Amino acid sequence: MASSTLSRSRMAKQDSLYKGQLVSSDGVKKTIEFQGITIHLDRPKGLIMSGKDKNGKEWAREYKYDYGFIPKTLGGDGDGLDVFVGPNKDALEAYWAIQNKDDGSFDEYKVFLGFTSRDAAIGAFRDHIPVKLLGGMVSMRIDMMKAMLGQHPNGYFLKTAMQSVSFTHELSKEASQSVLASVAQAYGAL
């Protein structure tokens, strides 16, 4: 991944047309719903991005899945929480990747919706981002994610939803709980 990551506003200025359609000023090409979660897509499946890395080496990447962000959230990098949308619209789990910077420090979160397994979500991460930047992955039920976003239709709230968290072997249970607590606190859910 290049260190020349474009902000969404800069992307919108550089890519004002996509397949003949005007793009909004924030780079949104399409808005979708995934099980009641609104996602603004700014990089649809098939989009090819290119740039130069910090050493001046050119790179190009084709998006294999729709990619965007959840409005009115923050993903750690000052932009909305990034989301890859996979093919399974009935998937019950949300997979949260902890993405690191080249130096190993925390960069941001990326959420994978519509993937049937943790392995499928990690595969999607690898398809788009160097695996050396993957600091770990936690999963949670979509119900918990909706609770964190304040969108659960049955009124579940975060402390109830936290009981359904599953942990990965990359992160200890304590580290995973710490990550989830910091995410929840960032969204004002605790």
Phi, psi and omega in degrees: 000143183279150174280355180268038180305131182272138173289160181298324181291321178293321177300318182298321180291322182280335185233064186281350176233138174223116182049042175078004181253138176293147181250143179294166184296339178265010176088359182288125179262334183197147175246131179233169172243134172239106181048041176091359178262121179285132179229128174266116179273126175243352176221087182291157176310133180098343179295136176250122176253150177216163179181196178234141177278183185296342178263005180086003179283130180286147178220159175214147181216132173259131179284122180271346179223156173300144184220136179193214184210158176269120182296153178064031175229170173229136183257009179108341183249010180092348176256174178299159178298118183287143182222132166261134181249113180275184188280343185266100183289348180256006181301136185266347184252146169251132180252123182255114175271137172263109183264132179257164172277173179304328182276002178092353178281160181298138177248297183192173174259148170229134181253141179243111178250147177084019177248140188274350180204164176299318179299321178294321178293318177296321177300319178294320176302309181299328179294339187238336189223139178303132184298336179298343180270356179279110181273348180151175180212134173242154177237155176210157177291151177304324177304319180294318180298317177298321178297318179298324181274358181072027186242007184287126185293336181266008177079012175301148176236172191304315185296326175290314183293330183300339181293342183261015181287138171247148185249151179263165180284343179291329181243139175293162178301319181295316180295319179297317178296322178296316178298311181297321179294320179291323176297313181299318180295322179297331180262008175069025185270348180262000000 
